[in-house]
Amino acid sequence: MLDAWGLISIIFSAAALVAALSAHRRARRLEERMEHGLKSQSDRIGRLWDRVDALQQVISKTVMPQIVNLQQRVAESRVVLPEVEAKRIAALIPKNNRRAVVIDGSNVARFSPGSTPSARNLQLAVEWAKSQGLQPVIVIERRTFKQLDNRELARRLRRDRILHPVDLEADEVILELAEQLNAPILSNDEYAEYRNKYRGLKRHPFLIVDGKLHVLEAVQI
C-alpha cells in the first residue's frame, strides 16, 4: 500500500502531467492561429499586389499615353515662332512719328572679332538712328546680351525699350520685325539664306572706326 507521501507524489506528478498537456495544447492552438494568421496575411498581401499590378497595367495602357500627349502639347506650346516674337517686340516699341530701324544687336556688338560684345557699339547705333530721325529697335540674342561689357548701359537701353533680348536665333526675328515695321536693318549680315522669303527689305552695312560708327548706303537683302 502507498503511504501518504507516495500518494501525494503521484497526485503532484499527475497534476504536472495534466498541466504540461494543457500547456502543449494551448501552445499548439496558438501556433495554429499564428500559421493561419500568417497565411491570411500572405493572402491579403498577394491580393494587394494583384491590385497593384492591375493598376500599373491600367496606367501604362491609358494614363501614360495621355501624359505623354500632354507633355508633347506643353513642349509645342513653348515653341515661339519668329513672327510671334517680332509682334511681341513691335508691341513694346514706344509710339512716335518716327520710322523705325531694326538693329542687329549681336552683329553690331560683336563688330570686332574675338572681343567681348560691346554695349558702346550698340549706343553708337542708337545715336546714329536718332540723328537720322529713326526709332532704334535693337534685337539681340540673349546669350550675347548677357555677355555685354557694360551692364549698366545694357540695362538702360532695355529699360528704355530700345534693346530686346530674344531666346531664338535672332536673324529671322530681325527680318520679321523689319517686314512688320517696314523698316531698314542695320547689320553686316547678308542674310543670304533668307533672301527668297524676305525680298524687298533694305540693309545698311556699317563700320566702326576709332570709336565712330560709319553707316554705308543701303542694299537690298
Z-matrix of the N, CA and C atoms (Angstrom, degrees):
N
C 1 1.472
C 2 1.517 1 109.88
N 3 1.396 2 113.14 1 146.02
C 4 1.450 3 118.67 2 179.11
C 5 1.512 4 109.91 3 -79.02
N 6 1.284 5 113.61 4 138.01
C 7 1.452 6 115.68 5 173.75
C 8 1.514 7 109.92 6 -81.95
N 9 1.301 8 116.82 7 178.11
C 10 1.478 9 121.40 8 -176.91
C 11 1.514 10 111.89 9 -60.48
N 12 1.318 11 116.73 10 -42.66
C 13 1.477 12 119.30 11 -178.51
C 14 1.521 13 112.01 12 -67.54
N 15 1.321 14 117.05 13 -35.24
C 16 1.462 15 120.00 14 177.38
C 17 1.525 16 111.33 15 -65.57
N 18 1.386 17 113.75 16 -40.22
C 19 1.468 18 118.27 17 178.61
C 20 1.528 19 111.71 18 -65.45
N 21 1.318 20 113.99 19 -41.30
C 22 1.470 21 117.74 20 178.48
C 23 1.523 22 110.63 21 -63.01
N 24 1.322 23 116.01 22 -39.45
C 25 1.473 24 119.53 23 -179.57
C 26 1.509 25 110.76 24 -63.80
N 27 1.360 26 115.75 25 -40.95
C 28 1.465 27 118.96 26 178.93
C 29 1.523 28 111.00 27 -64.70
N 30 1.348 29 114.69 28 -41.99
C 31 1.480 30 118.60 29 -179.48
C 32 1.531 31 110.62 30 -61.54
N 33 1.344 32 115.46 31 -45.65
C 34 1.471 33 119.08 32 179.70
C 35 1.524 34 111.23 33 -63.79
N 36 1.309 35 117.06 34 -38.69
C 37 1.468 36 120.79 35 179.24
C 38 1.523 37 110.56 36 -64.37
N 39 1.359 38 114.83 37 -42.72
C 40 1.470 39 119.70 38 179.51
C 41 1.532 40 110.14 39 -64.52
N 42 1.335 41 114.64 40 -41.98
C 43 1.474 42 118.63 41 -179.99
C 44 1.529 43 110.69 42 -63.44
N 45 1.352 44 114.75 43 -40.94
C 46 1.459 45 118.99 44 179.30
C 47 1.522 46 110.66 45 -64.04
N 48 1.345 47 115.65 46 -39.01
C 49 1.462 48 119.39 47 179.25
C 50 1.519 49 111.17 48 -65.46
N 51 1.342 50 115.02 49 -43.68
C 52 1.479 51 119.49 50 178.36
C 53 1.527 52 110.64 51 -60.89
N 54 1.348 53 114.35 52 -43.71
C 55 1.472 54 118.42 53 179.77
C 56 1.515 55 111.37 54 -63.40
N 57 1.352 56 115.26 55 -39.88
C 58 1.468 57 119.20 56 179.39
C 59 1.523 58 110.98 57 -64.84
N 60 1.348 59 116.11 58 -43.02
C 61 1.466 60 120.18 59 178.58
C 62 1.534 61 110.90 60 -62.86
N 63 1.332 62 114.78 61 -41.72
C 64 1.471 63 119.11 62 179.47
C 65 1.524 64 111.46 63 -63.95
N 66 1.335 65 114.25 64 -42.44
C 67 1.466 66 118.02 65 178.53
C 68 1.522 67 110.85 66 -64.58
N 69 1.314 68 117.30 67 -38.39
C 70 1.458 69 121.19 68 178.51
C 71 1.519 70 111.03 69 -62.62
N 72 1.375 71 115.06 70 -43.69
C 73 1.471 72 118.94 71 179.70
C 74 1.531 73 110.85 72 -63.08
N 75 1.372 74 115.34 73 -42.42
C 76 1.463 75 118.31 74 178.88
C 77 1.530 76 111.43 75 -63.34
N 78 1.335 77 114.12 76 -41.48
C 79 1.465 78 118.15 77 179.06
C 80 1.528 79 110.79 78 -63.32
N 81 1.330 80 115.31 79 -39.72
C 82 1.471 81 118.80 80 179.49
C 83 1.516 82 111.67 81 -65.90
N 84 1.359 83 115.76 82 -43.51
C 85 1.472 84 118.82 83 177.76
C 86 1.531 85 111.52 84 -61.47
N 87 1.348 86 114.32 85 -41.31
C 88 1.466 87 118.60 86 178.05
C 89 1.521 88 111.13 87 -62.45
N 90 1.335 89 115.38 88 -41.05
C 91 1.465 90 119.79 89 178.54
C 92 1.521 91 111.09 90 -63.42
N 93 1.342 92 115.57 91 -42.21
C 94 1.465 93 120.34 92 179.66
C 95 1.533 94 110.67 93 -63.75
N 96 1.365 95 113.92 94 -42.47
C 97 1.474 96 116.96 95 178.80
C 98 1.530 97 111.05 96 -63.51
N 99 1.336 98 115.80 97 -39.90
C 100 1.463 99 119.23 98 179.04
C 101 1.525 100 111.13 99 -64.94
N 102 1.348 101 115.92 100 -42.31
C 103 1.463 102 119.09 101 177.66
C 104 1.523 103 110.81 102 -62.28
N 105 1.324 104 115.52 103 -42.09
C 106 1.463 105 119.75 104 178.76
C 107 1.537 106 110.81 105 -64.37
N 108 1.358 107 114.90 106 -41.64
C 109 1.456 108 119.10 107 179.09
C 110 1.517 109 112.11 108 -63.90
N 111 1.337 110 116.11 109 -43.06
C 112 1.473 111 119.78 110 178.50
C 113 1.518 112 110.94 111 -63.42
N 114 1.332 113 115.90 112 -41.55
C 115 1.466 114 119.22 113 178.82
C 116 1.519 115 110.38 114 -64.02
N 117 1.356 116 114.87 115 -43.22
C 118 1.462 117 118.93 116 178.43
C 119 1.527 118 111.31 117 -61.89
N 120 1.359 119 114.86 118 -43.41
C 121 1.464 120 119.49 119 178.44
C 122 1.514 121 110.96 120 -63.41
N 123 1.339 122 116.43 121 -41.45
C 124 1.461 123 120.78 122 178.43
C 125 1.519 124 111.02 123 -62.65
N 126 1.347 125 115.06 124 -40.12
C 127 1.466 126 118.79 125 178.21
C 128 1.530 127 110.73 126 -63.59
N 129 1.356 128 115.75 127 -42.38
C 130 1.465 129 118.80 128 179.41
C 131 1.522 130 111.27 129 -63.09
N 132 1.343 131 116.32 130 -42.11
C 133 1.471 132 120.01 131 178.31
C 134 1.522 133 110.59 132 -62.84
N 135 1.346 134 115.28 133 -40.72
C 136 1.460 135 119.09 134 178.35
C 137 1.521 136 111.83 135 -61.49
N 138 1.354 137 115.58 136 -44.26
C 139 1.467 138 119.25 137 178.34
C 140 1.536 139 111.11 138 -63.23
N 141 1.348 140 115.52 139 -37.97
C 142 1.463 141 119.55 140 178.69
C 143 1.525 142 111.23 141 -63.11
N 144 1.328 143 117.23 142 -44.42
C 145 1.466 144 120.21 143 178.14
C 146 1.526 145 111.49 144 -63.69
N 147 1.327 146 116.05 145 -35.66
C 148 1.471 147 119.02 146 176.24
C 149 1.528 148 110.48 147 -61.12
N 150 1.340 149 115.31 148 -42.26
C 151 1.469 150 119.22 149 178.66
C 152 1.524 151 111.13 150 -65.30
N 153 1.359 152 115.69 151 -41.56
C 154 1.471 153 119.39 152 178.71
C 155 1.523 154 110.49 153 -61.72
N 156 1.329 155 116.75 154 -43.11
C 157 1.462 156 120.95 155 179.42
C 158 1.529 157 111.02 156 -62.63
N 159 1.337 158 115.58 157 -42.02
C 160 1.471 159 119.38 158 178.70
C 161 1.529 160 110.72 159 -64.04
N 162 1.347 161 116.08 160 -40.07
C 163 1.461 162 120.27 161 179.12
C 164 1.522 163 111.07 162 -65.22
N 165 1.337 164 117.22 163 -40.65
C 166 1.462 165 120.75 164 177.72
C 167 1.529 166 111.11 165 -61.13
N 168 1.329 167 115.89 166 -39.28
C 169 1.461 168 119.35 167 178.63
C 170 1.524 169 111.33 168 -65.00
N 171 1.336 170 115.26 169 -41.51
C 172 1.469 171 119.42 170 177.90
C 173 1.532 172 110.26 171 -61.98
N 174 1.355 173 115.86 172 -44.18
C 175 1.467 174 120.64 173 -179.28
C 176 1.520 175 110.73 174 -62.92
N 177 1.337 176 116.19 175 -45.10
C 178 1.467 177 119.44 176 -177.45
C 179 1.528 178 112.21 177 -67.07
N 180 1.339 179 116.56 178 -31.29
C 181 1.465 180 119.59 179 -176.65
C 182 1.529 181 113.74 180 -88.17
N 183 1.319 182 117.07 181 -31.88
C 184 1.467 183 119.02 182 -173.47
C 185 1.525 184 113.56 183 -118.31
N 186 1.333 185 116.87 184 -47.16
C 187 1.462 186 119.46 185 -174.02
C 188 1.514 187 112.24 186 -76.09
N 189 1.344 188 117.57 187 -46.10
C 190 1.460 189 120.95 188 -176.69
C 191 1.525 190 112.97 189 -59.57
N 192 1.345 191 119.91 190 -44.42
C 193 1.467 192 118.40 191 176.29
C 194 1.530 193 112.69 192 -58.48
N 195 1.328 194 116.95 193 -36.13
C 196 1.458 195 119.84 194 177.82
C 197 1.528 196 111.38 195 -67.93
N 198 1.354 197 115.90 196 -39.08
C 199 1.464 198 119.73 197 178.27
C 200 1.531 199 110.15 198 -64.88
N 201 1.333 200 117.17 199 -44.15
C 202 1.469 201 121.25 200 179.02
C 203 1.525 202 110.10 201 -61.29
N 204 1.326 203 116.16 202 -43.33
C 205 1.460 204 120.03 203 179.03
C 206 1.523 205 111.09 204 -62.41
N 207 1.343 206 116.63 205 -41.21
C 208 1.463 207 120.67 206 179.03
C 209 1.526 208 110.62 207 -65.35
N 210 1.339 209 117.24 208 -40.85
C 211 1.464 210 120.61 209 177.70
C 212 1.521 211 111.11 210 -61.29
N 213 1.313 212 117.12 211 -41.25
C 214 1.462 213 121.01 212 178.77
C 215 1.528 214 111.11 213 -64.20
N 216 1.336 215 115.85 214 -41.48
C 217 1.467 216 119.61 215 179.64
C 218 1.520 217 111.52 216 -65.45
N 219 1.356 218 115.83 217 -39.67
C 220 1.468 219 119.50 218 177.37
C 221 1.515 220 110.59 219 -64.07
N 222 1.349 221 116.36 220 -44.29
C 223 1.465 222 120.20 221 179.66
C 224 1.528 223 110.77 222 -61.75
N 225 1.339 224 116.99 223 -41.36
C 226 1.459 225 120.28 224 179.42
C 227 1.518 226 111.51 225 -66.45
N 228 1.347 227 116.62 226 -34.47
C 229 1.464 228 119.51 227 -178.99
C 230 1.519 229 111.84 228 -68.32
N 231 1.354 230 116.60 229 -20.58
C 232 1.454 231 120.18 230 -179.64
C 233 1.523 232 112.54 231 -83.81
N 234 1.334 233 116.37 232 -11.35
C 235 1.458 234 119.66 233 179.70
C 236 1.532 235 108.56 234 -74.05
N 237 1.310 236 116.26 235 120.62
C 238 1.462 237 121.13 236 -179.91
C 239 1.523 238 108.27 237 -103.68
N 240 1.312 239 116.63 238 123.50
C 241 1.458 240 120.89 239 178.86
C 242 1.520 241 110.06 240 -79.42
N 243 1.340 242 117.48 241 150.37
C 244 1.471 243 120.27 242 179.97
C 245 1.526 244 113.00 243 -55.72
N 246 1.340 245 117.22 244 -39.68
C 247 1.460 246 119.28 245 -178.60
C 248 1.535 247 111.69 246 -66.93
N 249 1.335 248 115.82 247 -34.08
C 250 1.469 249 119.84 248 177.68
C 251 1.522 250 109.87 249 -68.57
N 252 1.328 251 116.56 250 -43.77
C 253 1.458 252 120.82 251 178.78
C 254 1.532 253 110.40 252 -63.91
N 255 1.329 254 116.73 253 -38.33
C 256 1.464 255 120.45 254 178.16
C 257 1.530 256 110.94 255 -63.33
N 258 1.322 257 116.84 256 -41.12
C 259 1.469 258 120.30 257 177.86
C 260 1.521 259 111.23 258 -63.81
N 261 1.333 260 115.55 259 -38.64
C 262 1.467 261 119.43 260 178.83
C 263 1.526 262 110.45 261 -61.53
N 264 1.327 263 116.57 262 -44.91
C 265 1.466 264 120.64 263 179.88
C 266 1.523 265 110.64 264 -66.25
N 267 1.325 266 116.62 265 -43.10
C 268 1.468 267 120.51 266 -179.53
C 269 1.521 268 110.84 267 -57.89
N 270 1.327 269 116.64 268 -35.64
C 271 1.467 270 120.47 269 -179.48
C 272 1.526 271 111.97 270 -70.65
N 273 1.335 272 117.83 271 -19.00
C 274 1.457 273 121.65 272 -178.69
C 275 1.530 274 113.31 273 -91.20
N 276 1.321 275 116.59 274 -12.05
C 277 1.463 276 119.90 275 -176.20
C 278 1.528 277 110.17 276 -70.33
N 279 1.334 278 117.60 277 129.46
C 280 1.474 279 119.95 278 178.31
C 281 1.529 280 111.06 279 -55.61
N 282 1.307 281 115.85 280 136.78
C 283 1.463 282 120.71 281 -178.69
C 284 1.535 283 109.70 282 -78.47
N 285 1.319 284 116.17 283 122.95
C 286 1.465 285 121.87 284 174.24
C 287 1.523 286 108.30 285 -154.20
N 288 1.296 287 116.37 286 -178.51
C 289 1.465 288 120.94 287 -176.47
C 290 1.522 289 112.84 288 -90.59
N 291 1.326 290 116.22 289 3.27
C 292 1.456 291 119.02 290 -177.10
C 293 1.522 292 111.18 291 -87.86
N 294 1.308 293 115.23 292 143.03
C 295 1.443 294 120.69 293 173.97
C 296 1.529 295 108.67 294 -73.35
N 297 1.331 296 116.11 295 147.10
C 298 1.461 297 120.20 296 -176.54
C 299 1.526 298 111.45 297 -89.20
N 300 1.317 299 114.95 298 158.11
C 301 1.457 300 122.72 299 166.51
C 302 1.529 301 106.46 300 -130.18
N 303 1.329 302 116.47 301 130.22
C 304 1.459 303 121.51 302 -178.54
C 305 1.530 304 108.26 303 -92.23
N 306 1.315 305 115.88 304 121.18
C 307 1.468 306 121.98 305 -176.75
C 308 1.532 307 109.27 306 -102.18
N 309 1.317 308 115.02 307 124.82
C 310 1.463 309 121.14 308 177.00
C 311 1.528 310 107.74 309 -74.63
N 312 1.333 311 116.50 310 93.41
C 313 1.451 312 121.38 311 -170.87
C 314 1.513 313 114.35 312 -60.60
N 315 1.330 314 117.29 313 -42.36
C 316 1.459 315 119.69 314 -179.27
C 317 1.523 316 110.81 315 -66.52
N 318 1.330 317 116.80 316 -39.14
C 319 1.460 318 121.35 317 -179.35
C 320 1.519 319 111.36 318 -66.99
N 321 1.324 320 116.44 319 -42.52
C 322 1.463 321 120.73 320 -179.00
C 323 1.530 322 110.22 321 -71.30
N 324 1.331 323 116.86 322 -44.89
C 325 1.468 324 120.10 323 -177.17
C 326 1.522 325 111.78 324 -65.20
N 327 1.328 326 116.78 325 -29.54
C 328 1.465 327 121.06 326 -178.39
C 329 1.533 328 111.65 327 -101.94
N 330 1.340 329 117.91 328 29.11
C 331 1.468 330 119.93 329 -176.44
C 332 1.525 331 111.93 330 -56.70
N 333 1.312 332 117.49 331 -40.62
C 334 1.465 333 120.84 332 178.08
C 335 1.525 334 108.71 333 -88.32
N 336 1.341 335 118.89 334 112.13
C 337 1.475 336 121.26 335 -176.30
C 338 1.531 337 111.49 336 -58.14
N 339 1.326 338 115.16 337 136.56
C 340 1.455 339 120.63 338 175.70
C 341 1.508 340 114.96 339 83.46
N 342 1.327 341 117.71 340 -9.56
C 343 1.456 342 119.98 341 -178.50
C 344 1.526 343 110.43 342 -88.59
N 345 1.337 344 115.97 343 163.63
C 346 1.452 345 120.99 344 174.44
C 347 1.527 346 109.08 345 -66.49
N 348 1.337 347 119.04 346 136.06
C 349 1.467 348 120.11 347 179.11
C 350 1.528 349 111.02 348 -51.10
N 351 1.322 350 115.67 349 131.10
C 352 1.467 351 121.42 350 -171.23
C 353 1.525 352 111.67 351 -101.55
N 354 1.335 353 115.84 352 119.70
C 355 1.461 354 120.56 353 173.45
C 356 1.527 355 110.16 354 -69.30
N 357 1.332 356 117.52 355 -29.63
C 358 1.458 357 121.69 356 178.56
C 359 1.528 358 110.53 357 -62.86
N 360 1.331 359 117.65 358 -37.80
C 361 1.465 360 120.37 359 175.84
C 362 1.526 361 110.81 360 -59.13
N 363 1.330 362 115.84 361 -40.52
C 364 1.470 363 119.79 362 178.68
C 365 1.532 364 110.48 363 -65.29
N 366 1.325 365 116.47 364 -39.76
C 367 1.463 366 120.34 365 178.44
C 368 1.521 367 110.68 366 -63.34
N 369 1.330 368 117.56 367 -38.70
C 370 1.473 369 121.02 368 176.84
C 371 1.529 370 110.33 369 -61.19
N 372 1.321 371 116.59 370 -40.77
C 373 1.467 372 120.49 371 179.09
C 374 1.526 373 110.66 372 -66.04
N 375 1.324 374 116.29 373 -38.97
C 376 1.470 375 120.57 374 178.24
C 377 1.533 376 109.71 375 -63.51
N 378 1.327 377 117.14 376 -45.37
C 379 1.470 378 121.11 377 -179.42
C 380 1.526 379 110.89 378 -62.92
N 381 1.331 380 117.10 379 -40.82
C 382 1.473 381 119.57 380 177.60
C 383 1.524 382 110.51 381 -62.31
N 384 1.351 383 116.98 382 -45.74
C 385 1.465 384 120.39 383 -178.53
C 386 1.522 385 110.93 384 -59.04
N 387 1.308 386 116.48 385 -46.24
C 388 1.460 387 119.40 386 -179.01
C 389 1.522 388 111.85 387 -65.78
N 390 1.339 389 116.73 388 -33.63
C 391 1.468 390 119.76 389 178.12
C 392 1.519 391 111.46 390 -66.83
N 393 1.328 392 116.86 391 -22.87
C 394 1.463 393 122.01 392 178.56
C 395 1.533 394 112.38 393 -95.46
N 396 1.323 395 115.49 394 6.27
C 397 1.458 396 119.34 395 -178.78
C 398 1.525 397 112.93 396 72.80
N 399 1.332 398 116.66 397 25.43
C 400 1.458 399 122.04 398 -178.90
C 401 1.530 400 111.08 399 -107.76
N 402 1.304 401 115.69 400 149.00
C 403 1.464 402 121.82 401 175.75
C 404 1.533 403 108.80 402 -87.35
N 405 1.352 404 119.06 403 112.26
C 406 1.468 405 119.83 404 -178.46
C 407 1.523 406 111.87 405 -74.34
N 408 1.322 407 115.79 406 133.67
C 409 1.460 408 122.30 407 176.19
C 410 1.527 409 106.95 408 -131.85
N 411 1.318 410 116.23 409 106.17
C 412 1.463 411 120.55 410 -177.36
C 413 1.520 412 109.49 411 -95.93
N 414 1.336 413 116.40 412 124.45
C 415 1.462 414 122.38 413 173.04
C 416 1.519 415 107.27 414 -109.68
N 417 1.328 416 116.62 415 124.72
C 418 1.461 417 121.21 416 -175.07
C 419 1.522 418 109.81 417 -137.67
N 420 1.307 419 116.81 418 141.16
C 421 1.459 420 119.98 419 176.68
C 422 1.527 421 109.16 420 -67.82
N 423 1.319 422 115.57 421 140.41
C 424 1.460 423 119.60 422 -172.93
C 425 1.527 424 112.39 423 -60.37
N 426 1.321 425 117.29 424 -35.69
C 427 1.469 426 118.55 425 -179.69
C 428 1.525 427 111.44 426 -64.38
N 429 1.343 428 116.73 427 -33.40
C 430 1.462 429 120.06 428 176.36
C 431 1.526 430 110.53 429 -74.84
N 432 1.327 431 115.98 430 -39.49
C 433 1.462 432 120.45 431 177.67
C 434 1.525 433 111.25 432 -55.84
N 435 1.333 434 116.65 433 -41.60
C 436 1.462 435 120.90 434 -178.59
C 437 1.534 436 112.40 435 -68.90
N 438 1.340 437 116.60 436 -18.78
C 439 1.465 438 120.49 437 -177.92
C 440 1.533 439 113.14 438 -96.29
N 441 1.321 440 118.28 439 -3.14
C 442 1.463 441 120.57 440 -177.20
C 443 1.526 442 110.96 441 -57.04
N 444 1.329 443 115.60 442 139.64
C 445 1.463 444 120.05 443 -171.85
C 446 1.532 445 113.42 444 -73.48
N 447 1.319 446 117.65 445 -28.92
C 448 1.471 447 120.14 446 -178.20
C 449 1.530 448 107.92 447 -112.54
N 450 1.320 449 116.09 448 95.07
C 451 1.454 450 120.33 449 -174.78
C 452 1.520 451 112.12 450 -67.33
N 453 1.313 452 117.59 451 -35.41
C 454 1.464 453 120.31 452 -179.60
C 455 1.518 454 110.64 453 -64.84
N 456 1.328 455 117.53 454 -44.67
C 457 1.459 456 121.16 455 178.22
C 458 1.527 457 110.00 456 -64.17
N 459 1.336 458 116.66 457 -41.23
C 460 1.462 459 120.47 458 179.06
C 461 1.525 460 110.90 459 -61.09
N 462 1.331 461 116.41 460 -44.21
C 463 1.468 462 119.83 461 178.95
C 464 1.525 463 111.37 462 -64.63
N 465 1.322 464 117.21 463 -37.27
C 466 1.469 465 119.53 464 -179.51
C 467 1.530 466 110.36 465 -67.16
N 468 1.309 467 117.05 466 -42.59
C 469 1.466 468 120.02 467 178.69
C 470 1.538 469 110.88 468 -62.96
N 471 1.312 470 114.80 469 -37.74
C 472 1.464 471 118.18 470 178.22
C 473 1.520 472 110.68 471 -70.46
N 474 1.326 473 116.73 472 -40.87
C 475 1.467 474 120.92 473 179.53
C 476 1.525 475 111.05 474 -62.14
N 477 1.331 476 116.23 475 -32.66
C 478 1.468 477 120.70 476 179.41
C 479 1.524 478 112.33 477 -83.53
N 480 1.323 479 116.72 478 6.28
C 481 1.471 480 122.99 479 179.23
C 482 1.524 481 111.82 480 61.03
N 483 1.302 482 115.15 481 36.25
C 484 1.471 483 121.16 482 174.71
C 485 1.526 484 109.90 483 -102.64
N 486 1.325 485 116.25 484 -37.94
C 487 1.465 486 122.47 485 -176.44
C 488 1.524 487 110.02 486 -103.34
N 489 1.351 488 116.14 487 127.30
C 490 1.467 489 121.16 488 -174.35
C 491 1.526 490 110.46 489 -129.38
N 492 1.345 491 118.30 490 99.29
C 493 1.469 492 120.65 491 176.17
C 494 1.532 493 110.77 492 -70.68
N 495 1.333 494 116.25 493 143.53
C 496 1.468 495 120.96 494 177.35
C 497 1.521 496 108.76 495 -130.07
N 498 1.321 497 115.32 496 151.83
C 499 1.462 498 120.88 497 179.98
C 500 1.525 499 112.22 498 -90.22
N 501 1.321 500 117.18 499 -8.62
C 502 1.455 501 121.48 500 178.48
C 503 1.523 502 110.20 501 -89.69
N 504 1.345 503 115.33 502 173.05
C 505 1.454 504 118.99 503 166.50
C 506 1.526 505 106.29 504 -64.89
N 507 1.308 506 117.20 505 128.57
C 508 1.469 507 120.46 506 -166.61
C 509 1.528 508 113.96 507 -75.35
N 510 1.330 509 119.07 508 -23.10
C 511 1.462 510 120.37 509 -170.76
C 512 1.524 511 113.14 510 -53.67
N 513 1.336 512 116.81 511 -52.98
C 514 1.458 513 118.64 512 -175.50
C 515 1.528 514 111.65 513 -73.12
N 516 1.312 515 117.65 514 -28.50
C 517 1.466 516 119.61 515 174.30
C 518 1.526 517 109.41 516 -63.73
N 519 1.329 518 116.58 517 -43.03
C 520 1.471 519 121.56 518 178.76
C 521 1.523 520 110.46 519 -61.17
N 522 1.317 521 116.89 520 -45.95
C 523 1.471 522 120.99 521 -179.28
C 524 1.524 523 110.79 522 -65.85
N 525 1.333 524 117.43 523 -42.93
C 526 1.465 525 121.24 524 178.20
C 527 1.525 526 110.49 525 -61.70
N 528 1.325 527 116.34 526 -43.56
C 529 1.460 528 120.26 527 -178.66
C 530 1.524 529 110.42 528 -66.02
N 531 1.331 530 117.19 529 -42.45
C 532 1.467 531 120.67 530 178.08
C 533 1.525 532 111.14 531 -61.32
N 534 1.325 533 116.27 532 -38.26
C 535 1.463 534 120.06 533 178.82
C 536 1.523 535 110.60 534 -68.75
N 537 1.335 536 116.87 535 -43.39
C 538 1.464 537 119.79 536 -179.61
C 539 1.531 538 111.78 537 -64.91
N 540 1.336 539 116.83 538 -35.99
C 541 1.465 540 120.92 539 -177.65
C 542 1.531 541 112.73 540 -93.07
N 543 1.342 542 115.97 541 -2.61
C 544 1.469 543 120.39 542 -174.60
C 545 1.536 544 109.57 543 51.96
N 546 1.338 545 114.81 544 50.52
C 547 1.467 546 121.21 545 -172.47
C 548 1.522 547 110.76 546 -120.68
N 549 1.328 548 117.48 547 151.30
C 550 1.461 549 120.86 548 172.55
C 551 1.527 550 110.35 549 -75.34
N 552 1.321 551 115.64 550 168.73
C 553 1.471 552 122.11 551 -179.75
C 554 1.521 553 108.61 552 -120.11
N 555 1.317 554 115.81 553 139.50
C 556 1.467 555 121.25 554 173.02
C 557 1.519 556 107.46 555 -102.88
N 558 1.336 557 116.56 556 108.39
C 559 1.460 558 120.46 557 -177.69
C 560 1.521 559 110.14 558 -170.71
N 561 1.311 560 116.01 559 153.07
C 562 1.461 561 121.64 560 171.19
C 563 1.523 562 111.95 561 -96.09
N 564 1.320 563 116.64 562 -0.82
C 565 1.466 564 121.26 563 175.75
C 566 1.527 565 108.44 564 -76.61
N 567 1.318 566 116.96 565 129.83
C 568 1.474 567 120.38 566 -177.81
C 569 1.529 568 112.31 567 -84.81
N 570 1.312 569 118.69 568 -11.28
C 571 1.472 570 123.46 569 178.45
C 572 1.526 571 111.36 570 51.84
N 573 1.321 572 116.31 571 41.89
C 574 1.465 573 121.08 572 -172.88
C 575 1.527 574 112.57 573 -57.58
N 576 1.342 575 117.05 574 -37.53
C 577 1.469 576 119.53 575 -175.63
C 578 1.527 577 112.78 576 -72.64
N 579 1.339 578 117.10 577 -9.25
C 580 1.468 579 120.82 578 -177.99
C 581 1.528 580 113.24 579 -109.86
N 582 1.319 581 117.83 580 5.32
C 583 1.471 582 119.87 581 -172.54
C 584 1.525 583 113.14 582 -60.48
N 585 1.312 584 116.92 583 -38.39
C 586 1.467 585 118.81 584 -178.15
C 587 1.527 586 112.03 585 -69.55
N 588 1.320 587 116.84 586 -27.65
C 589 1.466 588 120.46 587 -177.05
C 590 1.520 589 112.10 588 -87.51
N 591 1.347 590 117.31 589 -32.68
C 592 1.465 591 119.90 590 -173.53
C 593 1.532 592 110.76 591 -121.60
N 594 1.291 593 115.94 592 56.65
C 595 1.463 594 120.47 593 178.20
C 596 1.524 595 109.95 594 -72.61
N 597 1.306 596 115.38 595 143.69
C 598 1.459 597 119.97 596 176.08
C 599 1.510 598 113.86 597 98.57
N 600 1.328 599 118.29 598 -14.08
C 601 1.462 600 119.82 599 178.33
C 602 1.528 601 110.48 600 -75.36
N 603 1.310 602 115.38 601 147.99
C 604 1.463 603 121.25 602 -179.85
C 605 1.530 604 110.16 603 -107.12
N 606 1.340 605 114.52 604 146.23
C 607 1.462 606 120.29 605 -179.59
C 608 1.526 607 109.82 606 -133.69
N 609 1.335 608 115.12 607 133.25
C 610 1.467 609 121.02 608 175.93
C 611 1.527 610 109.61 609 -98.25
N 612 1.326 611 119.99 610 112.21
C 613 1.466 612 120.24 611 169.14
C 614 1.533 613 109.00 612 -69.71
N 615 1.330 614 116.84 613 165.67
C 616 1.460 615 119.15 614 -177.66
C 617 1.525 616 110.43 615 -152.69
N 618 1.328 617 114.43 616 165.43
C 619 1.465 618 122.67 617 171.67
C 620 1.524 619 108.06 618 -133.14
N 621 1.296 620 117.09 619 150.84
C 622 1.462 621 121.42 620 171.14
C 623 1.528 622 106.55 621 -123.09
N 624 1.325 623 115.13 622 113.15
C 625 1.458 624 121.42 623 -176.02
C 626 1.528 625 108.66 624 -128.54
N 627 1.326 626 115.53 625 126.46
C 628 1.473 627 121.01 626 179.09
C 629 1.530 628 111.64 627 52.72
N 630 1.306 629 115.85 628 41.12
C 631 1.455 630 120.24 629 176.79
C 632 1.511 631 114.75 630 75.43
N 633 1.332 632 117.35 631 13.80
C 634 1.467 633 120.90 632 179.25
C 635 1.524 634 109.62 633 -122.07
N 636 1.335 635 114.27 634 140.09
C 637 1.473 636 120.91 635 -179.79
C 638 1.528 637 108.93 636 -92.37
N 639 1.328 638 116.03 637 127.01
C 640 1.456 639 122.54 638 177.13
C 641 1.519 640 107.82 639 -116.39
N 642 1.313 641 116.17 640 112.44
C 643 1.468 642 121.99 641 -177.66
C 644 1.524 643 108.42 642 -95.86
N 645 1.340 644 115.55 643 130.00
C 646 1.454 645 122.05 644 -177.22
C 647 1.539 646 110.93 645 -93.16
N 648 1.289 647 115.30 646 170.75
C 649 1.473 648 120.87 647 -178.59
C 650 1.516 649 110.08 648 -63.07
N 651 1.320 650 115.59 649 143.20
C 652 1.461 651 120.95 650 -176.51
C 653 1.519 652 111.65 651 -65.97
N 654 1.323 653 115.20 652 144.78
C 655 1.465 654 121.97 653 174.54
C 656 1.520 655 108.50 654 -125.13
N 657 1.308 656 117.01 655 160.74
C 658 1.466 657 120.95 656 -179.48
C 659 1.532 658 109.77 657 -86.72
N 660 1.304 659 115.56 658 139.22
C 661 1.474 660 120.13 659 178.03
C 662 1.517 661 109.59 660 -72.60
